[in-house]
Amino acid sequence: MKKFLLLGDVHGNYPALNSIGKYIQPQRFDRIINTGDFTVYSTFPNETIEWFREKKNTICILGNTDRRVLRILKGKKLKRPKKDEKRVMYFWTSENLHPENITYLKSLPKQTDLTVSHIRIGVFHGTFNDPDEELYPSAPERRFHELAKDSRYQVHIMGHSHVPFYKVVDGVHFINTGSVGRMFDGDPRASFAILKVSSGKIAVEHFRIPYAVEEVLKGLKNHDLPDIYAKMFRIGKKLN
Ligand SMILES: [Fe+2]
């Protein structure tokens, strides 16, 4: 049996990531998979990236926030987001990332895949044909049928919508890890999932665990970043 730790949408929230690491012992897993959005909205992008970098068994891809940070670093204009309070978080991140972590982000793909016991597993931020598609469990059933029909993968591991779910449609397994560091459902605890694959069998379990939100609030305060994010992390809701 192969065991995978599924993480995603950490958004620089190292205290949440570190709590998962302590709770779950990452070394017990064959692979640690990260569906992207390492950065933005919390003040620990370096610690977050380094947590993944220092492990040998990770499979990581970029998310939309990481791609935007890289665009800023290339000197390109940031068209979106439009809201000032969001833009501040992007620019703060791009100014504070260490060079070796920038190099690491630049080395990552937008999506990837692996094969385990003849099962093809795709890793996406959104979906395989659009990294920015927010796929919710409440999406029309026909969208899942379309994705299942067009897909080369039996298992889709996804992030981006920040909503943890597991759905099997037409024999295709759709797993959203939820967000490690920026939950939207009113429960501020960190979300992650575990995938087990053994001789054609697939098992998925989701978890929510508490972490020291005060550490995140302290980081935002120390760097004079918008108050709206302190509230967002405290209550676990999207506010802007
Ligand atoms: Fe995200």
Boltz pocket constraint, residues with backbone or C-beta under 6 A from the ligand:
constraints:
  - pocket:
      binder: B
      contacts: [[A, 9], [A, 11], [A, 36], [A, 37], [A, 63], [A, 65], [A, 160], [A, 162]]
      max_distance: 6.0
